[in-house]
Structure formats: structure tokens, C-alpha cells
Amino acid sequence: MSNPDALLVEIAAMVESEHSNQMPLTVVVPGAVITGRLAPQSLWHERVAEVLSASEHLKPFAALFSNPAGHGAGQTGDDTSHPARPTHLHLHVARILQGSYGLPHTGGMYRIAIAEVSSWTVGDLSYTDQ
């Protein structure tokens, strides 16, 4: 979508302002349907940093996610002004739906540009892990 859905932006902004990670959301993006829970950007970055830190091979990348002030999305650069409107959704315990399966089995961390979302619904779509 070249013009992001204003309601979806408002939902993302509310998640950011209330620091909630319980909002279930399913989105359709080019090539995929992704279902999971919205998380504030800072919590999403923190969790990704934890996962990367646990790996000897990926540990150096954790620093990129450990300093949320330097990431820009949702930030204006001026701490005294209002934060910028969210441009990305940050999903955790998320799965790409492929037929009746959810991948990865344990859920993953996805960052999705709101402008790429063509449709969405509140809630998780059901799937089976058989």
C-alpha cells in the first residue's frame, strides 16, 4: 500500500504508547500472511538482542538492537517533541502461515513496514502444527 492504513497506524501507536505486547494481529504482505502479537519497538528490539546475544556467532549483531534510541523508527530525534507515527509493525510469537501450518513452529520476531500491509485483521488466524 502506498498510503498506509490510518487505523493500523493508530493501533501501532497505541501499542507503542501503552507498551502492551498482547494485541493479536494478522497481516497480509506481498507473498505472506503473518500472524502474531504486536509489541512496542523497544521491547521487540530488547528481545531480538537477547536472542542474538545467546549465539556465539551472532552476538556482535546484538549491539545493533540494544540501543533503541539510535534506530529512528518511531523517533523524531528530539526528545522534547512527540514521537513520530509508527512506520513499522513489530510482531513477536509470530508465524508465517503456509497452508494450514505456522512457520516457524515456535514463533518468530518480524518487523513489517506498515506501507507494505495490504490487509489486516485483529486476532490470530488458526493453524495446525501437524
Backbone as CSV, one residue per row, in Angstrom:
resi,resn,N_x,N_y,N_z,CA_x,CA_y,CA_z,C_x,C_y,C_z
1,MET,0.847,-1.177,0.000,0.000,0.000,0.000,0.891,1.237,0.000
2,SER,0.631,2.136,-0.905,1.417,3.362,-0.930,0.946,4.338,0.141
3,ASN,-0.295,4.215,0.570,-0.845,5.072,1.605,-1.208,4.201,2.808
4,PRO,-0.364,4.177,3.858,-0.626,3.283,4.997,-1.997,3.523,5.626
5,ASP,-2.629,2.447,6.028,-3.937,2.486,6.672,-3.844,3.269,7.979
6,ALA,-4.586,4.361,8.084,-4.525,5.243,9.254,-4.937,4.512,10.533
7,LEU,-5.913,3.614,10.447,-6.342,2.881,11.635,-5.241,1.938,12.117
8,LEU,-4.551,1.292,11.190,-3.449,0.412,11.558,-2.308,1.204,12.198
9,VAL,-2.045,2.390,11.692,-1.031,3.266,12.284,-1.442,3.647,13.704
10,GLU,-2.727,3.940,13.913,-3.222,4.292,15.253,-3.087,3.112,16.222
11,ILE,-3.378,1.911,15.748,-3.224,0.728,16.603,-1.766,0.567,16.996
12,ALA,-0.862,0.693,16.024,0.573,0.574,16.313,1.017,1.658,17.293
13,ALA,0.513,2.877,17.131,0.869,3.977,18.036,0.361,3.702,19.447
14,MET,-0.821,3.125,19.568,-1.364,2.809,20.886,-0.514,1.737,21.569
15,VAL,-0.100,0.722,20.823,0.774,-0.318,21.380,2.071,0.321,21.856
16,GLU,2.624,1.235,21.054,3.863,1.923,21.436,3.674,2.744,22.713
17,SER,2.586,3.492,22.803,2.392,4.390,23.942,2.041,3.659,25.228
18,GLU,1.340,2.547,25.117,0.931,1.810,26.313,1.887,0.675,26.636
19,HIS,2.867,0.447,25.804,3.855,-0.619,25.997,3.203,-1.969,26.233
20,SER,2.183,-2.260,25.433,1.481,-3.534,25.515,2.038,-4.483,24.462
21,ASN,2.112,-5.767,24.793,2.526,-6.749,23.800,1.496,-7.867,23.687
22,GLN,0.237,-7.519,23.908,-0.826,-8.512,23.895,-1.784,-8.361,22.720
23,MET,-1.593,-7.368,21.841,-2.520,-7.114,20.739,-2.285,-8.111,19.609
24,PRO,-3.216,-9.072,19.403,-3.042,-10.034,18.316,-3.397,-9.384,16.982
25,LEU,-2.595,-9.681,15.976,-2.800,-9.066,14.672,-2.361,-10.034,13.586
26,THR,-3.113,-10.076,12.504,-2.745,-10.849,11.327,-2.697,-9.882,10.157
27,VAL,-1.602,-9.929,9.399,-1.424,-9.012,8.272,-1.133,-9.796,6.999
28,VAL,-1.529,-9.189,5.882,-1.194,-9.724,4.568,-0.196,-8.758,3.956
29,VAL,0.967,-9.297,3.602,2.025,-8.527,2.939,2.374,-9.272,1.657
30,PRO,3.087,-8.642,0.733,3.419,-9.353,-0.504,4.085,-10.705,-0.214
31,GLY,3.432,-11.765,-0.640,3.995,-13.105,-0.512,3.741,-13.815,0.793
32,ALA,3.042,-13.206,1.752,2.879,-13.875,3.041,1.681,-13.367,3.822
33,VAL,1.163,-14.256,4.663,0.203,-13.903,5.704,0.941,-14.182,7.008
34,ILE,1.024,-13.171,7.872,1.774,-13.285,9.122,0.833,-12.989,10.268
35,THR,0.847,-13.853,11.271,0.005,-13.679,12.443,0.879,-13.686,13.695
36,GLY,0.566,-12.823,14.631,1.346,-12.751,15.860,0.796,-11.673,16.779
37,ARG,1.636,-11.211,17.706,1.229,-10.160,18.628,2.106,-8.933,18.435
38,LEU,1.453,-7.785,18.380,2.198,-6.529,18.264,2.954,-6.248,19.547
39,ALA,4.148,-5.742,19.405,4.963,-5.349,20.556,5.500,-3.953,20.305
40,PRO,5.727,-3.183,21.361,6.402,-1.896,21.181,7.803,-2.133,20.605
41,GLN,8.249,-1.196,19.806,9.550,-1.328,19.171,10.654,-1.598,20.190
42,SER,10.650,-0.894,21.316,11.722,-1.061,22.306,11.753,-2.481,22.874
43,LEU,10.578,-3.060,23.158,10.533,-4.429,23.675,10.945,-5.440,22.610
44,TRP,10.549,-5.172,21.374,10.926,-6.047,20.265,12.440,-6.049,20.095
45,HIS,13.045,-4.846,20.101,14.499,-4.737,19.977,15.193,-5.474,21.131
46,GLU,14.671,-5.312,22.329,15.259,-5.966,23.506,15.253,-7.480,23.346
47,ARG,14.134,-8.021,22.897,14.016,-9.474,22.731,14.942,-9.980,21.628
48,VAL,15.030,-9.271,20.509,15.930,-9.680,19.432,17.377,-9.647,19.929
49,ALA,17.740,-8.619,20.694,19.095,-8.520,21.248,19.387,-9.713,22.154
50,GLU,18.417,-10.135,22.959,18.602,-11.297,23.836,18.869,-12.560,23.029
51,VAL,18.090,-12.754,21.972,18.253,-13.946,21.144,19.627,-13.934,20.465
52,LEU,20.034,-12.789,19.932,21.328,-12.701,19.259,22.476,-12.877,20.245
53,SER,22.331,-12.330,21.433,23.383,-12.442,22.455,23.628,-13.882,22.878
54,ALA,22.629,-14.712,22.756,22.749,-16.108,23.160,23.547,-16.945,22.163
55,SER,23.821,-16.392,21.006,24.560,-17.113,19.973,25.978,-16.573,19.850
56,GLU,26.968,-17.448,19.931,28.362,-17.019,19.789,28.610,-16.384,18.430
57,HIS,27.985,-16.907,17.385,28.202,-16.402,16.028,27.465,-15.095,15.756
58,LEU,26.346,-14.873,16.418,25.517,-13.698,16.138,25.631,-12.612,17.197
59,LYS,26.338,-12.896,18.282,26.449,-11.970,19.410,26.850,-10.545,18.988
60,PRO,27.781,-10.350,18.029,28.152,-8.981,17.654,26.975,-8.147,17.113
61,PHE,25.977,-8.804,16.540,24.833,-8.079,15.995,23.874,-7.591,17.075
62,ALA,23.953,-8.155,18.261,23.045,-7.773,19.351,23.144,-6.290,19.673
63,ALA,24.328,-5.713,19.523,24.509,-4.290,19.828,23.639,-3.405,18.941
64,LEU,23.358,-3.841,17.729,22.504,-3.053,16.830,21.085,-2.916,17.381
65,PHE,20.667,-3.879,18.172,19.307,-3.885,18.713,19.249,-3.422,20.164
66,SER,20.401,-3.240,20.791,20.450,-2.884,22.206,20.282,-1.404,22.481
67,ASN,20.401,-0.564,21.471,20.310,0.888,21.655,19.130,1.423,20.857
68,PRO,17.893,1.297,21.393,16.712,1.697,20.632,16.683,3.171,20.254
69,ALA,17.364,4.044,20.988,17.332,5.471,20.668,17.981,5.759,19.325
70,GLY,18.853,4.903,18.871,19.540,5.148,17.618,18.861,4.567,16.400
71,HIS,17.643,4.042,16.537,17.030,3.337,15.426,16.134,4.181,14.551
72,GLY,15.625,5.288,15.022,14.884,6.193,14.160,13.410,5.896,14.025
73,ALA,12.990,4.670,13.756,11.575,4.401,13.552,10.811,4.709,14.827
74,GLY,9.845,5.582,14.710,9.076,5.971,15.878,9.748,7.053,16.704
75,GLN,10.890,7.551,16.267,11.619,8.583,16.985,11.715,9.831,16.111
76,THR,11.694,10.985,16.734,11.833,12.213,15.971,13.237,12.769,16.061
77,GLY,14.028,12.243,16.989,15.365,12.762,17.186,15.394,13.881,18.209
78,ASP,14.228,14.379,18.594,14.113,15.443,19.573,13.279,14.907,20.723
79,ASP,13.908,14.635,21.856,13.220,14.002,22.972,12.112,14.861,23.563
80,THR,12.058,16.149,23.250,11.034,17.019,23.810,9.776,17.053,22.962
81,SER,9.824,16.550,21.741,8.642,16.561,20.875,7.919,15.223,20.950
82,HIS,6.761,15.166,20.296,6.008,13.917,20.262,6.714,12.923,19.351
83,PRO,6.624,11.636,19.665,7.258,10.638,18.802,6.603,10.638,17.418
84,ALA,7.368,10.273,16.417,6.848,10.162,15.062,5.834,9.025,15.005
85,ARG,4.945,9.078,14.033,3.981,7.995,13.854,4.730,6.733,13.470
86,PRO,4.303,5.583,13.959,4.987,4.337,13.619,4.965,4.085,12.112
87,THR,6.067,3.574,11.608,6.171,3.204,10.201,6.271,1.694,10.038
88,HIS,6.507,0.992,11.153,6.667,-0.452,11.120,5.856,-1.104,12.234
89,LEU,5.445,-2.331,11.973,4.830,-3.176,12.984,5.915,-4.101,13.505
90,HIS,5.914,-4.339,14.797,6.884,-5.247,15.417,6.096,-6.390,16.043
91,LEU,6.172,-7.561,15.408,5.417,-8.719,15.862,6.331,-9.710,16.564
92,HIS,5.837,-10.294,17.635,6.558,-11.379,18.301,5.618,-12.570,18.390
93,VAL,6.155,-13.727,18.767,5.445,-15.005,18.694,4.643,-15.075,17.390
94,ALA,5.288,-14.649,16.327,4.640,-14.539,15.022,4.993,-15.729,14.135
95,ARG,4.055,-16.043,13.277,4.252,-17.144,12.337,3.796,-16.718,10.946
96,ILE,4.525,-17.188,9.952,4.086,-17.050,8.569,3.159,-18.219,8.314
97,LEU,1.960,-17.934,7.846,1.004,-19.002,7.593,1.229,-19.551,6.188
98,GLN,1.462,-20.843,6.125,1.683,-21.534,4.864,0.714,-22.703,4.826
99,GLY,-0.354,-22.561,4.087,-1.395,-23.584,4.111,-1.981,-23.656,5.509
100,SER,-1.977,-24.843,6.099,-2.513,-24.998,7.451,-1.410,-25.007,8.508
101,TYR,-0.193,-24.608,8.122,0.948,-24.620,9.042,1.396,-23.204,9.386
102,GLY,1.929,-23.047,10.593,2.538,-21.796,11.017,4.035,-21.981,11.130
103,LEU,4.816,-21.141,10.455,6.283,-21.244,10.456,6.891,-19.979,11.039
104,PRO,7.894,-19.992,11.871,8.477,-21.177,12.485,7.551,-21.726,13.560
105,HIS,7.773,-22.964,13.911,6.924,-23.663,14.877,6.841,-22.922,16.211
106,THR,7.948,-22.345,16.660,7.990,-21.678,17.960,7.596,-20.206,17.892
107,GLY,7.378,-19.684,16.727,7.076,-18.261,16.581,8.358,-17.478,16.413
108,GLY,8.273,-16.359,15.747,9.460,-15.562,15.472,9.213,-14.087,15.708
109,MET,10.223,-13.307,15.384,10.182,-11.854,15.549,10.192,-11.243,14.148
110,TYR,9.142,-10.505,13.798,9.055,-9.919,12.471,8.851,-8.414,12.569
111,ARG,9.538,-7.688,11.706,9.374,-6.240,11.562,8.805,-6.022,10.173
112,ILE,7.653,-5.390,10.106,6.920,-5.252,8.854,6.626,-3.776,8.601
113,ALA,6.961,-3.301,7.422,6.628,-1.924,7.053,5.116,-1.802,6.914
114,ILE,4.530,-0.859,7.614,3.071,-0.663,7.556,2.635,-0.379,6.123
115,ALA,3.461,0.325,5.379,3.121,0.654,3.994,2.997,-0.592,3.113
116,GLU,3.558,-1.730,3.532,3.500,-2.969,2.755,2.277,-3.815,3.078
117,VAL,1.544,-3.450,4.122,0.379,-4.242,4.537,-0.795,-3.924,3.615
118,SER,-1.295,-4.969,2.933,-2.424,-4.749,2.023,-3.763,-5.001,2.707
119,SER,-3.775,-5.852,3.725,-4.984,-6.066,4.524,-4.575,-6.631,5.867
120,TRP,-5.484,-6.538,6.829,-5.166,-6.984,8.181,-6.437,-7.257,8.941
121,THR,-6.290,-7.984,10.055,-7.404,-8.230,10.949,-6.871,-8.323,12.368
122,VAL,-7.674,-7.915,13.317,-7.321,-8.084,14.709,-7.559,-9.542,15.058
123,GLY,-6.593,-10.165,15.689,-6.702,-11.557,16.105,-5.706,-12.430,15.393
124,ASP,-5.554,-13.636,15.931,-4.685,-14.640,15.344,-5.509,-15.548,14.438
125,LEU,-4.968,-15.882,13.290,-5.611,-16.881,12.460,-5.194,-18.244,12.972
126,SER,-6.104,-19.170,12.974,-5.765,-20.501,13.470,-4.996,-21.266,12.415
127,TYR,-4.205,-22.203,12.879,-3.417,-23.064,12.021,-3.135,-24.331,12.810
128,THR,-2.617,-25.336,12.144,-2.245,-26.561,12.829,-0.771,-26.815,12.637
129,ASP,-0.142,-27.379,13.636,1.278,-27.747,13.563,1.404,-29.256,13.467
130,GLN,0.910,-29.823,12.371,0.950,-31.279,12.207,2.017,-31.660,11.224
